[in-house]
Amino acid sequence: MAEMKQNLTCRQALAGAFQALSEEAVKAGWSEGDVALALAELAEEQVIEVTAKVIMEGSIHPQLAAASRHSS
């Protein structure tokens, strides 16, 4: 339960910057669809990178493991 609350708090902290980034990309001329897809792909790459790092260190966070299984 504590992990879920921590994840929610993190999401809330990032939401404003994420929205601003999306809006700036649209203002720069990219379509909302292209922006959403690019951000999703970047997020997936980040999850893969972090997961690989954690695996190399010998332990994996359960949420990251679940995220990697769902993105495959």
All heavy atoms as a GROMACS GRO file, in nm:
protein
  529
    1MET      N    1   0.082  -0.120   0.000
    1MET     CA    2   0.000   0.000   0.000
    1MET      C    3   0.087   0.126   0.000
    1MET      O    4   0.057   0.220  -0.070
    1MET     CB    5  -0.094  -0.005   0.121
    1MET     CG    6  -0.189   0.108   0.127
    1MET     SD    7  -0.315   0.088   0.000
    1MET     CE    8  -0.439   0.192   0.058
    2ALA      N    9   0.194   0.124   0.076
    2ALA     CA   10   0.283   0.239   0.083
    2ALA      C   11   0.346   0.267  -0.054
    2ALA      O   12   0.363   0.383  -0.092
    2ALA     CB   13   0.390   0.218   0.188
    3GLU      N   14   0.379   0.160  -0.127
    3GLU     CA   15   0.439   0.176  -0.260
    3GLU      C   16   0.340   0.241  -0.356
    3GLU      O   17   0.379   0.324  -0.439
    3GLU     CB   18   0.486   0.043  -0.315
    3GLU     CG   19   0.610  -0.010  -0.249
    3GLU     CD   20   0.655  -0.142  -0.310
    3GLU    OE1   21   0.613  -0.176  -0.420
    3GLU    OE2   22   0.734  -0.210  -0.243
    4MET      N   23   0.213   0.204  -0.346
    4MET     CA   24   0.111   0.263  -0.433
    4MET      C   25   0.097   0.413  -0.405
    4MET      O   26   0.086   0.493  -0.497
    4MET     CB   27  -0.024   0.193  -0.415
    4MET     CG   28  -0.026   0.054  -0.474
    4MET     SD   29  -0.180  -0.036  -0.445
    4MET     CE   30  -0.301   0.075  -0.511
    5LYS      N   31   0.100   0.450  -0.277
    5LYS     CA   32   0.089   0.591  -0.240
    5LYS      C   33   0.212   0.667  -0.289
    5LYS      O   34   0.201   0.779  -0.339
    5LYS     CB   35   0.073   0.606  -0.089
    5LYS     CG   36   0.049   0.748  -0.047
    5LYS     CD   37   0.019   0.762   0.100
    5LYS     CE   38  -0.008   0.906   0.133
    5LYS     NZ   39  -0.046   0.927   0.271
    6GLN      N   40   0.329   0.607  -0.275
    6GLN     CA   41   0.452   0.670  -0.322
    6GLN      C   42   0.447   0.690  -0.473
    6GLN      O   43   0.485   0.795  -0.524
    6GLN     CB   44   0.574   0.586  -0.283
    6GLN     CG   45   0.706   0.650  -0.324
    6GLN     CD   46   0.824   0.568  -0.276
    6GLN    OE1   47   0.813   0.481  -0.192
    6GLN    NE2   48   0.939   0.598  -0.331
    7ASN      N   49   0.398   0.589  -0.547
    7ASN     CA   50   0.386   0.600  -0.691
    7ASN      C   51   0.289   0.712  -0.728
    7ASN      O   52   0.316   0.790  -0.820
    7ASN     CB   53   0.340   0.467  -0.752
    7ASN     CG   54   0.327   0.475  -0.901
    7ASN    OD1   55   0.221   0.510  -0.953
    7ASN    ND2   56   0.433   0.441  -0.971
    8LEU      N   57   0.177   0.721  -0.660
    8LEU     CA   58   0.079   0.826  -0.686
    8LEU      C   59   0.139   0.963  -0.660
    8LEU      O   60   0.122   1.056  -0.739
    8LEU     CB   61  -0.046   0.805  -0.601
    8LEU     CG   62  -0.156   0.909  -0.616
    8LEU    CD1   63  -0.206   0.916  -0.760
    8LEU    CD2   64  -0.270   0.880  -0.521
    9THR      N   65   0.211   0.977  -0.550
    9THR     CA   66   0.275   1.104  -0.517
    9THR      C   67   0.376   1.143  -0.625
    9THR      O   68   0.381   1.258  -0.667
    9THR     CB   69   0.344   1.095  -0.380
    9THR    OG1   70   0.246   1.059  -0.282
    9THR    CG2   71   0.408   1.226  -0.340
   10CYS      N   72   0.452   1.046  -0.672
   10CYS     CA   73   0.550   1.072  -0.778
   10CYS      C   74   0.478   1.116  -0.905
   10CYS      O   75   0.518   1.212  -0.971
   10CYS     CB   76   0.633   0.947  -0.802
   10CYS     SG   77   0.762   0.967  -0.926
   11ARG      N   78   0.372   1.045  -0.941
   11ARG     CA   79   0.295   1.080  -1.061
   11ARG      C   80   0.240   1.222  -1.050
   11ARG      O   81   0.244   1.299  -1.146
   11ARG     CB   82   0.180   0.982  -1.081
   11ARG     CG   83   0.225   0.848  -1.132
   11ARG     CD   84   0.110   0.757  -1.154
   11ARG     NE   85   0.023   0.815  -1.258
   11ARG     CZ   86  -0.067   0.746  -1.325
   11ARG    NH1   87  -0.085   0.619  -1.298
   11ARG    NH2   88  -0.139   0.803  -1.417
   12GLN      N   89   0.188   1.256  -0.933
   12GLN     CA   90   0.133   1.390  -0.914
   12GLN      C   91   0.242   1.496  -0.928
   12GLN      O   92   0.219   1.602  -0.985
   12GLN     CB   93   0.064   1.401  -0.778
   12GLN     CG   94  -0.064   1.320  -0.770
   12GLN     CD   95  -0.119   1.309  -0.629
   12GLN    OE1   96  -0.046   1.321  -0.531
   12GLN    NE2   97  -0.249   1.285  -0.619
   13ALA      N   98   0.360   1.466  -0.877
   13ALA     CA   99   0.471   1.560  -0.884
   13ALA      C  100   0.517   1.581  -1.029
   13ALA      O  101   0.559   1.692  -1.066
   13ALA     CB  102   0.588   1.512  -0.798
   14LEU      N  103   0.508   1.478  -1.110
   14LEU     CA  104   0.556   1.485  -1.249
   14LEU      C  105   0.449   1.533  -1.347
   14LEU      O  106   0.482   1.575  -1.458
   14LEU     CB  107   0.606   1.348  -1.294
   14LEU     CG  108   0.730   1.296  -1.222
   14LEU    CD1  109   0.758   1.152  -1.264
   14LEU    CD2  110   0.849   1.385  -1.252
   15ALA      N  111   0.323   1.527  -1.309
   15ALA     CA  112   0.213   1.553  -1.401
   15ALA      C  113   0.220   1.690  -1.467
   15ALA      O  114   0.200   1.703  -1.588
   15ALA     CB  115   0.079   1.535  -1.331
   16GLY      N  116   0.250   1.791  -1.390
   16GLY     CA  117   0.255   1.927  -1.446
   16GLY      C  118   0.364   1.942  -1.549
   16GLY      O  119   0.342   1.998  -1.658
   17ALA      N  120   0.482   1.893  -1.519
   17ALA     CA  121   0.594   1.902  -1.613
   17ALA      C  122   0.568   1.819  -1.737
   17ALA      O  123   0.600   1.859  -1.850
   17ALA     CB  124   0.724   1.858  -1.545
   18PHE      N  125   0.506   1.704  -1.719
   18PHE     CA  126   0.472   1.616  -1.830
   18PHE      C  127   0.374   1.685  -1.923
   18PHE      O  128   0.390   1.686  -2.046
   18PHE     CB  129   0.414   1.486  -1.776
   18PHE     CG  130   0.389   1.380  -1.879
   18PHE    CD1  131   0.490   1.294  -1.918
   18PHE    CD2  132   0.264   1.367  -1.938
   18PHE    CE1  133   0.468   1.196  -2.013
   18PHE    CE2  134   0.240   1.270  -2.032
   18PHE     CZ  135   0.342   1.184  -2.071
   19GLN      N  136   0.269   1.746  -1.866
   19GLN     CA  137   0.170   1.818  -1.945
   19GLN      C  138   0.233   1.935  -2.018
   19GLN      O  139   0.205   1.960  -2.136
   19GLN     CB  140   0.055   1.866  -1.856
   19GLN     CG  141  -0.058   1.931  -1.933
   19GLN     CD  142  -0.126   1.834  -2.029
   19GLN    OE1  143  -0.142   1.716  -1.999
   19GLN    NE2  144  -0.166   1.884  -2.144
   20ALA      N  145   0.321   2.008  -1.949
   20ALA     CA  146   0.388   2.123  -2.012
   20ALA      C  147   0.475   2.077  -2.129
   20ALA      O  148   0.477   2.142  -2.234
   20ALA     CB  149   0.472   2.197  -1.908
   21LEU      N  150   0.545   1.967  -2.112
   21LEU     CA  151   0.627   1.913  -2.220
   21LEU      C  152   0.541   1.876  -2.340
   21LEU      O  153   0.573   1.908  -2.455
   21LEU     CB  154   0.705   1.790  -2.170
   21LEU     CG  155   0.792   1.718  -2.272
   21LEU    CD1  156   0.899   1.810  -2.329
   21LEU    CD2  157   0.854   1.595  -2.208
   22SER      N  158   0.430   1.810  -2.313
   22SER     CA  159   0.337   1.773  -2.420
   22SER      C  160   0.286   1.896  -2.494
   22SER      O  161   0.283   1.900  -2.618
   22SER     CB  162   0.217   1.696  -2.363
   22SER     OG  163   0.259   1.577  -2.304
   23GLU      N  164   0.245   1.997  -2.420
   23GLU     CA  165   0.192   2.118  -2.481
   23GLU      C  166   0.298   2.191  -2.563
   23GLU      O  167   0.268   2.241  -2.672
   23GLU     CB  168   0.136   2.210  -2.372
   23GLU     CG  169   0.009   2.157  -2.309
   23GLU     CD  170  -0.037   2.234  -2.187
   23GLU    OE1  171   0.027   2.337  -2.151
   23GLU    OE2  172  -0.136   2.191  -2.126
   24GLU      N  173   0.421   2.196  -2.515
   24GLU     CA  174   0.529   2.260  -2.590
   24GLU      C  175   0.556   2.187  -2.721
   24GLU      O  176   0.581   2.250  -2.824
   24GLU     CB  177   0.657   2.267  -2.505
   24GLU     CG  178   0.652   2.370  -2.395
   24GLU     CD  179   0.629   2.512  -2.448
   24GLU    OE1  180   0.696   2.553  -2.545
   24GLU    OE2  181   0.542   2.581  -2.392
   25ALA      N  182   0.552   2.056  -2.718
   25ALA     CA  183   0.575   1.977  -2.839
   25ALA      C  184   0.464   2.003  -2.941
   25ALA      O  185   0.490   2.018  -3.061
   25ALA     CB  186   0.584   1.829  -2.806
   26VAL      N  187   0.340   2.013  -2.895
   26VAL     CA  188   0.227   2.042  -2.985
   26VAL      C  189   0.242   2.183  -3.042
   26VAL      O  190   0.223   2.205  -3.162
   26VAL     CB  191   0.092   2.022  -2.913
   26VAL    CG1  192  -0.024   2.074  -2.998
   26VAL    CG2  193   0.070   1.874  -2.880
   27LYS      N  194   0.280   2.279  -2.957
   27LYS     CA  195   0.302   2.416  -3.004
   27LYS      C  196   0.413   2.422  -3.108
   27LYS      O  197   0.412   2.507  -3.196
   27LYS     CB  198   0.338   2.508  -2.887
   27LYS     CG  199   0.223   2.544  -2.799
   27LYS     CD  200   0.269   2.635  -2.686
   27LYS     CE  201   0.163   2.654  -2.582
   27LYS     NZ  202   0.212   2.733  -2.467
   28ALA      N  203   0.510   2.332  -3.098
   28ALA     CA  204   0.621   2.328  -3.193
   28ALA      C  205   0.580   2.267  -3.326
   28ALA      O  206   0.659   2.264  -3.420
   28ALA     CB  207   0.738   2.251  -3.133
   29GLY      N  208   0.455   2.217  -3.333
   29GLY     CA  209   0.406   2.168  -3.460
   29GLY      C  210   0.380   2.019  -3.469
   29GLY      O  211   0.332   1.970  -3.570
   30TRP      N  212   0.411   1.944  -3.364
   30TRP     CA  213   0.386   1.801  -3.366
   30TRP      C  214   0.240   1.774  -3.332
   30TRP      O  215   0.180   1.846  -3.252
   30TRP     CB  216   0.476   1.730  -3.264
   30TRP     CG  217   0.621   1.747  -3.295
   30TRP    CD1  218   0.706   1.838  -3.240
   30TRP    CD2  219   0.696   1.676  -3.391
   30TRP    NE1  220   0.830   1.826  -3.295
   30TRP    CE2  221   0.828   1.726  -3.389
   30TRP    CE3  222   0.666   1.572  -3.480
   30TRP    CZ2  223   0.928   1.678  -3.472
   30TRP    CZ3  224   0.767   1.523  -3.562
   30TRP    CH2  225   0.895   1.576  -3.557
   31SER      N  226   0.184   1.670  -3.390
   31SER     CA  227   0.045   1.637  -3.358
   31SER      C  228   0.038   1.576  -3.217
   31SER      O  229   0.138   1.522  -3.167
   31SER     CB  230  -0.012   1.536  -3.458
   31SER     OG  231   0.044   1.407  -3.438
   32GLU      N  232  -0.080   1.586  -3.156
   32GLU     CA  233  -0.097   1.527  -3.023
   32GLU      C  234  -0.068   1.378  -3.024
   32GLU      O  235  -0.008   1.324  -2.931
   32GLU     CB  236  -0.238   1.552  -2.970
   32GLU     CG  237  -0.263   1.694  -2.928
   32GLU     CD  238  -0.403   1.714  -2.873
   32GLU    OE1  239  -0.498   1.647  -2.920
   32GLU    OE2  240  -0.416   1.797  -2.782
   33GLY      N  241  -0.109   1.311  -3.129
   33GLY     CA  242  -0.084   1.167  -3.141
   33GLY      C  243   0.064   1.134  -3.148
   33GLY      O  244   0.111   1.042  -3.082
   34ASP      N  245   0.138   1.212  -3.230
   34ASP     CA  246   0.282   1.189  -3.240
   34ASP      C  247   0.351   1.215  -3.107
   34ASP      O  248   0.441   1.141  -3.066
   34ASP     CB  249   0.344   1.280  -3.347
   34ASP     CG  250   0.314   1.234  -3.488
   34ASP    OD1  251   0.274   1.117  -3.508
   34ASP    OD2  252   0.330   1.316  -3.581
   35VAL      N  253   0.307   1.320  -3.039
   35VAL     CA  254   0.366   1.353  -2.909
   35VAL      C  255   0.338   1.243  -2.808
   35VAL      O  256   0.428   1.197  -2.737
   35VAL     CB  257   0.314   1.490  -2.857
   35VAL    CG1  258   0.358   1.515  -2.714
   35VAL    CG2  259   0.360   1.602  -2.949
   36ALA      N  260   0.214   1.198  -2.801
   36ALA     CA  261   0.177   1.092  -2.706
   36ALA      C  262   0.256   0.965  -2.733
   36ALA      O  263   0.309   0.902  -2.640
   36ALA     CB  264   0.027   1.064  -2.714
   37LEU      N  265   0.269   0.928  -2.860
   37LEU     CA  266   0.344   0.807  -2.895
   37LEU      C  267   0.492   0.822  -2.860
   37LEU      O  268   0.552   0.730  -2.802
   37LEU     CB  269   0.327   0.776  -3.044
   37LEU     CG  270   0.393   0.648  -3.093
   37LEU    CD1  271   0.343   0.526  -3.016
   37LEU    CD2  272   0.368   0.632  -3.242
   38ALA      N  273   0.549   0.936  -2.892
   38ALA     CA  274   0.690   0.958  -2.861
   38ALA      C  275   0.715   0.954  -2.711
   38ALA      O  276   0.812   0.892  -2.665
   38ALA     CB  277   0.736   1.093  -2.919
   39LEU      N  278   0.629   1.016  -2.634
   39LEU     CA  279   0.645   1.015  -2.487
   39LEU      C  280   0.628   0.874  -2.431
   39LEU      O  281   0.704   0.834  -2.341
   39LEU     CB  282   0.547   1.112  -2.422
   39LEU     CG  283   0.576   1.260  -2.446
   39LEU    CD1  284   0.462   1.346  -2.394
   39LEU    CD2  285   0.709   1.301  -2.385
   40ALA      N  286   0.534   0.798  -2.485
   40ALA     CA  287   0.516   0.660  -2.440
   40ALA      C  288   0.639   0.576  -2.472
   40ALA      O  289   0.684   0.497  -2.389
   40ALA     CB  290   0.392   0.600  -2.504
   41GLU      N  291   0.695   0.594  -2.591
   41GLU     CA  292   0.815   0.520  -2.629
   41GLU      C  293   0.934   0.558  -2.542
   41GLU      O  294   1.011   0.472  -2.500
   41GLU     CB  295   0.846   0.542  -2.777
   41GLU     CG  296   0.746   0.474  -2.868
   41GLU     CD  297   0.762   0.513  -3.015
   41GLU    OE1  298   0.835   0.609  -3.046
   41GLU    OE2  299   0.698   0.447  -3.099
   42LEU      N  300   0.948   0.686  -2.513
   42LEU     CA  301   1.057   0.731  -2.426
   42LEU      C  302   1.040   0.673  -2.285
   42LEU      O  303   1.138   0.630  -2.222
   42LEU     CB  304   1.063   0.883  -2.421
   42LEU     CG  305   1.114   0.951  -2.547
   42LEU    CD1  306   1.087   1.100  -2.543
   42LEU    CD2  307   1.262   0.922  -2.567
   43ALA      N  308   0.916   0.672  -2.236
   43ALA     CA  309   0.890   0.615  -2.104
   43ALA      C  310   0.923   0.466  -2.102
   43ALA      O  311   0.985   0.416  -2.007
   43ALA     CB  312   0.744   0.638  -2.064
   44GLU      N  313   0.885   0.395  -2.207
   44GLU     CA  314   0.914   0.252  -2.214
   44GLU      C  315   1.065   0.228  -2.216
   44GLU      O  316   1.115   0.138  -2.145
   44GLU     CB  317   0.851   0.190  -2.338
   44GLU     CG  318   0.874   0.041  -2.349
   44GLU     CD  319   0.806  -0.020  -2.469
   44GLU    OE1  320   0.759   0.053  -2.559
   44GLU    OE2  321   0.800  -0.144  -2.472
   45GLU      N  322   1.138   0.308  -2.292
   45GLU     CA  323   1.284   0.295  -2.294
   45GLU      C  324   1.344   0.319  -2.156
   45GLU      O  325   1.437   0.251  -2.114
   45GLU     CB  326   1.345   0.392  -2.395
   45GLU     CG  327   1.318   0.355  -2.539
   45GLU     CD  328   1.364   0.461  -2.637
   45GLU    OE1  329   1.438   0.554  -2.597
   45GLU    OE2  330   1.326   0.451  -2.755
   46GLN      N  331   1.289   0.416  -2.083
   46GLN     CA  332   1.337   0.445  -1.948
   46GLN      C  333   1.312   0.327  -1.855
   46GLN      O  334   1.398   0.290  -1.775
   46GLN     CB  335   1.270   0.572  -1.894
   46GLN     CG  336   1.313   0.611  -1.756
   46GLN     CD  337   1.457   0.660  -1.749
   46GLN    OE1  338   1.519   0.691  -1.850
   46GLN    NE2  339   1.511   0.667  -1.629
   47VAL      N  340   1.193   0.268  -1.864
   47VAL     CA  341   1.160   0.151  -1.782
   47VAL      C  342   1.256   0.037  -1.812
   47VAL      O  343   1.308  -0.028  -1.721
   47VAL     CB  344   1.014   0.107  -1.801
   47VAL    CG1  345   0.987  -0.028  -1.738
   47VAL    CG2  346   0.919   0.211  -1.744
   48ILE      N  347   1.282   0.013  -1.940
   48ILE     CA  348   1.374  -0.094  -1.978
   48ILE      C  349   1.514  -0.067  -1.924
   48ILE      O  350   1.579  -0.156  -1.869
   48ILE     CB  351   1.376  -0.110  -2.132
   48ILE    CG1  352   1.242  -0.166  -2.179
   48ILE    CG2  353   1.492  -0.198  -2.177
   48ILE    CD1  354   1.221  -0.158  -2.330
   49GLU      N  355   1.559   0.057  -1.936
   49GLU     CA  356   1.692   0.092  -1.888
   49GLU      C  357   1.704   0.075  -1.736
   49GLU      O  358   1.800   0.016  -1.686
   49GLU     CB  359   1.723   0.238  -1.926
   49GLU     CG  360   1.862   0.283  -1.889
   49GLU     CD  361   1.887   0.426  -1.934
   49GLU    OE1  362   1.858   0.458  -2.050
   49GLU    OE2  363   1.936   0.505  -1.852
   50VAL      N  364   1.605   0.124  -1.663
   50VAL     CA  365   1.608   0.113  -1.517
   50VAL      C  366   1.597  -0.033  -1.474
   50VAL      O  367   1.667  -0.078  -1.384
   50VAL     CB  368   1.496   0.198  -1.454
   50VAL    CG1  369   1.481   0.169  -1.306
   50VAL    CG2  370   1.523   0.346  -1.476
   51THR      N  371   1.511  -0.109  -1.542
   51THR     CA  372   1.494  -0.250  -1.510
   51THR      C  373   1.625  -0.325  -1.533
   51THR      O  374   1.665  -0.407  -1.449
   51THR     CB  375   1.382  -0.312  -1.594
   51THR    OG1  376   1.260  -0.243  -1.566
   51THR    CG2  377   1.363  -0.459  -1.562
   52ALA      N  378   1.692  -0.297  -1.644
   52ALA     CA  379   1.819  -0.364  -1.672
   52ALA      C  380   1.922  -0.330  -1.565
   52ALA      O  381   1.996  -0.419  -1.520
   52ALA     CB  382   1.870  -0.321  -1.810
   53LYS      N  383   1.924  -0.206  -1.522
   53LYS     CA  384   2.018  -0.164  -1.418
   53LYS      C  385   1.990  -0.238  -1.288
   53LYS      O  386   2.081  -0.288  -1.222
   53LYS     CB  387   2.009  -0.013  -1.395
   53LYS     CG  388   2.114   0.041  -1.302
   53LYS     CD  389   2.096   0.188  -1.266
   53LYS     CE  390   2.066   0.277  -1.383
   53LYS     NZ  391   2.051   0.419  -1.344
   54VAL      N  392   1.863  -0.248  -1.252
   54VAL     CA  393   1.825  -0.316  -1.128
   54VAL      C  394   1.859  -0.464  -1.136
   54VAL      O  395   1.910  -0.522  -1.041
   54VAL     CB  396   1.675  -0.293  -1.098
   54VAL    CG1  397   1.628  -0.380  -0.983
   54VAL    CG2  398   1.649  -0.146  -1.068
   55ILE      N  399   1.833  -0.525  -1.252
   55ILE     CA  400   1.866  -0.667  -1.269
   55ILE      C  401   2.016  -0.688  -1.254
   55ILE      O  402   2.060  -0.782  -1.189
   55ILE     CB  403   1.816  -0.719  -1.405
   55ILE    CG1  404   1.663  -0.727  -1.404
   55ILE    CG2  405   1.878  -0.854  -1.439
   55ILE    CD1  406   1.603  -0.754  -1.541
   56MET      N  407   2.093  -0.598  -1.312
   56MET     CA  408   2.239  -0.610  -1.301
   56MET      C  409   2.285  -0.596  -1.156
   56MET      O  410   2.385  -0.655  -1.118
   56MET     CB  411   2.307  -0.504  -1.388
   56MET     CG  412   2.282  -0.522  -1.536
   56MET     SD  413   2.338  -0.681  -1.601
   56MET     CE  414   2.514  -0.657  -1.593
   57GLU      N  415   2.212  -0.524  -1.076
   57GLU     CA  416   2.247  -0.507  -0.936
   57GLU      C  417   2.198  -0.623  -0.851
   57GLU      O  418   2.226  -0.630  -0.732
   57GLU     CB  419   2.191  -0.374  -0.883
   57GLU     CG  420   2.257  -0.254  -0.946
   57GLU     CD  421   2.189  -0.123  -0.910
   57GLU    OE1  422   2.088  -0.125  -0.836
   57GLU    OE2  423   2.236  -0.018  -0.957
   58GLY      N  424   2.118  -0.714  -0.909
   58GLY     CA  425   2.080  -0.835  -0.840
   58GLY      C  426   1.943  -0.839  -0.776
   58GLY      O  427   1.905  -0.939  -0.719
   59SER      N  428   1.868  -0.730  -0.786
   59SER     CA  429   1.732  -0.735  -0.733
   59SER      C  430   1.644  -0.649  -0.820
   59SER      O  431   1.689  -0.550  -0.876
   59SER     CB  432   1.728  -0.686  -0.588
   59SER     OG  433   1.763  -0.549  -0.583
   60ILE      N  434   1.517  -0.686  -0.830
   60ILE     CA  435   1.426  -0.611  -0.916
   60ILE      C  436   1.303  -0.568  -0.838
   60ILE      O  437   1.247  -0.646  -0.761
   60ILE     CB  438   1.388  -0.692  -1.041
   60ILE    CG1  439   1.304  -0.609  -1.134
   60ILE    CG2  440   1.319  -0.821  -1.006
   60ILE    CD1  441   1.296  -0.661  -1.276
   61HIS      N  442   1.265  -0.446  -0.857
   61HIS     CA  443   1.146  -0.390  -0.793
   61HIS      C  444   1.024  -0.454  -0.857
   61HIS      O  445   1.013  -0.459  -0.979
   61HIS     CB  446   1.146  -0.238  -0.814
   61HIS     CG  447   1.044  -0.168  -0.731
   61HIS    ND1  448   0.912  -0.165  -0.766
   61HIS    CD2  449   1.055  -0.100  -0.616
   61HIS    CE1  450   0.846  -0.096  -0.676
   61HIS    NE2  451   0.930  -0.055  -0.584
   62PRO      N  452   0.927  -0.503  -0.780
   62PRO     CA  453   0.810  -0.570  -0.836
   62PRO      C  454   0.733  -0.488  -0.938
   62PRO      O  455   0.686  -0.540  -1.038
   62PRO     CB  456   0.723  -0.599  -0.713
   62PRO     CG  457   0.815  -0.595  -0.597
   62PRO     CD  458   0.927  -0.500  -0.635
   63GLN      N  459   0.719  -0.357  -0.918
   63GLN     CA  460   0.645  -0.274  -1.013
   63GLN      C  461   0.719  -0.265  -1.146
   63GLN      O  462   0.657  -0.265  -1.252
   63GLN     CB  463   0.623  -0.134  -0.958
   63GLN     CG  464   0.518  -0.130  -0.848
   63GLN     CD  465   0.499   0.009  -0.793
   63GLN    OE1  466   0.594   0.086  -0.784
   63GLN    NE2  467   0.378   0.041  -0.755
   64LEU      N  468   0.852  -0.258  -1.144
   64LEU     CA  469   0.927  -0.253  -1.267
   64LEU      C  470   0.917  -0.385  -1.341
   64LEU      O  471   0.907  -0.388  -1.463
   64LEU     CB  472   1.074  -0.219  -1.241
   64LEU     CG  473   1.101  -0.076  -1.195
   64LEU    CD1  474   1.250  -0.058  -1.167
   64LEU    CD2  475   1.056   0.024  -1.299
   65ALA      N  476   0.920  -0.494  -1.269
   65ALA     CA  477   0.908  -0.625  -1.332
   65ALA      C  478   0.773  -0.636  -1.401
   65ALA      O  479   0.764  -0.682  -1.515
   65ALA     CB  480   0.924  -0.735  -1.228
   66ALA      N  481   0.668  -0.592  -1.336
   66ALA     CA  482   0.534  -0.598  -1.394
   66ALA      C  483   0.525  -0.506  -1.516
   66ALA      O  484   0.468  -0.544  -1.618
   66ALA     CB  485   0.429  -0.560  -1.290
   67ALA      N  486   0.583  -0.388  -1.507
   67ALA     CA  487   0.580  -0.295  -1.619
   67ALA      C  488   0.651  -0.352  -1.740
   67ALA      O  489   0.607  -0.338  -1.853
   67ALA     CB  490   0.643  -0.162  -1.579
   68SER      N  491   0.765  -0.419  -1.720
   68SER     CA  492   0.837  -0.475  -1.833
   68SER      C  493   0.759  -0.589  -1.898
   68SER      O  494   0.762  -0.604  -2.017
   68SER     CB  495   0.972  -0.530  -1.800
   68SER     OG  496   1.030  -0.500  -1.690
   69ARG      N  497   0.691  -0.668  -1.818
   69ARG     CA  498   0.611  -0.778  -1.875
   69ARG      C  499   0.496  -0.723  -1.957
   69ARG      O  500   0.463  -0.776  -2.061
   69ARG     CB  501   0.558  -0.868  -1.764
   69ARG     CG  502   0.663  -0.959  -1.704
   69ARG     CD  503   0.600  -1.067  -1.617
   69ARG     NE  504   0.520  -1.011  -1.509
   69ARG     CZ  505   0.568  -0.982  -1.387
   69ARG    NH1  506   0.694  -1.002  -1.359
   69ARG    NH2  507   0.488  -0.934  -1.295
   70HIS      N  508   0.435  -0.613  -1.914
   70HIS     CA  509   0.320  -0.558  -1.984
   70HIS      C  510   0.361  -0.488  -2.111
   70HIS      O  511   0.284  -0.476  -2.204
   70HIS     CB  512   0.244  -0.461  -1.894
   70HIS     CG  513   0.166  -0.529  -1.786
   70HIS    ND1  514   0.224  -0.616  -1.697
   70HIS    CD2  515   0.036  -0.524  -1.755
   70HIS    CE1  516   0.131  -0.661  -1.614
   70HIS    NE2  517   0.016  -0.608  -1.647
   71SER      N  518   0.484  -0.436  -2.119
   71SER     CA  519   0.526  -0.362  -2.239
   71SER      C  520   0.577  -0.453  -2.348
   71SER      O  521   0.599  -0.409  -2.458
   71SER     CB  522   0.635  -0.260  -2.201
   71SER     OG  523   0.752  -0.327  -2.160
   72SER      N  524   0.593  -0.580  -2.319
   72SER     CA  525   0.643  -0.673  -2.422
   72SER      C  526   0.535  -0.715  -2.516
   72SER      O  527   0.422  -0.719  -2.490
   72SER     CB  528   0.701  -0.798  -2.356
   72SER     OG  529   0.804  -0.762  -2.270
   0.00000   0.00000   0.00000
